[in-house]
Amino acid sequence: MIGGAISQTGRYSEPAGRNLNSIKLWVEDVNKRGGLLGHTVTIKYLDDKSDKQTAIKLYEKLITDDKVDIISSPYSSGITDAVANVSERYKMPMITFAAASSVIWQKGRRYVFNTIDYAENYQKGALHLAKDIGVKRIAVIGEDSLFPRMTRKGVEKWAKELGLEIVLAENYGSRKQGDYTALLQKIKSKRAEAIFSNSYFADAASQIRTLREMDYNLKIFASTVGPGLPRFAKDLGSTAEYVLGFTQWEPIPDILGYPGMQEYIDAYKKKYGTSPNYHAGAAYGAMQVLEAAVKHAGSFDNEKLRDAYASIDVMTMFGRYKVDEKGLSRHTGMTFQIQNGKRMIVWPKGQAQVKAKLPMPKWSAR
């Protein structure tokens, strides 16, 4: 049995729900292939309610009471960082698919392994595009939690390298429906030409709506997690157009060319009636890594499985899995722009589907 807790309710439930969709799909697929080491795979995924303390208790229960054979990860860097302490205590290796903050792997842990690009790189492409169109003055904002803080560090690093001036850098408290008018007015008073928002869905959506209400015309608005969710373009309509976002993966096999991508995309569409986004793809890829590690280890033994995660080099439908000595992967993501309601890759150039349409047109011209 594979056990885990994930946000089936609460603020992270939408992206986490896509993770769980793919985990369930993988279980069906692996059992069609005979399971793991001849055993039928079952999963027990509990609801952590998007809460760190709840997740800690549930992983303790899964390991000590339910006696699961393998654990898989929760959603978000903050919750994964907390749960990683449980994984270490019980020496149970954990593959992650939704934790991008590299600080998780800077604490000497031996039992947690990463499959996605780091938070510090989420705004890298957007910053390069800003440089390309002559942006000089930028603002960086985000929720005051682990992932956005790490993303901000990346913005500060890349801005310095590219010669972009940060005229305002500010974190804000967690909130479901925040009013960002005062913050955006402050940014406007600083004459920022671009905003790099290290945000989830609710805050990113509220911010771009407020920018339109204010008639504040930026050259670039770049967010992190929010625009990558299908509902962002659907719910916001024309307001979402030209927004930049980051993706770990997209269902574009003709460009990425990873083995098994088309089969996975077709199966996901058939089961769930929609295309997978990167949250879904990351989870399926991580479960393929889990499958490969179990086969390599030839056992469900914790230490053998840990060593397999640390040493294998495999290609999945999500890309290559190979970690360094800390357990960090070499996966790299891409920057997209919402154009005509669709996420279109615009950076790096070698993987771009279209050219970025920048600067963003004025609100009055839409």
Beta strands, then each sheet from edge to edge (+ up, - down):
strand 1: 2-6
strand 2: 43-47
strand 3: 70-72
strand 4: 94-95
strand 5: 112-113
strand 6: 137-143
strand 7: 165-172
strand 8: 194-198
strand 9: 220-223
strand 10: 244-247
strand 11: 314-316
strand 12: 319-321
strand 13: 334-339
strand 14: 342-347
sheet 1: 2+ 1+ 3+ 4+ 5+
sheet 2: 7+ 6+ 8+ 9+
sheet 3: 10+ 13- 14+
sheet 4: 11+ 12-
end
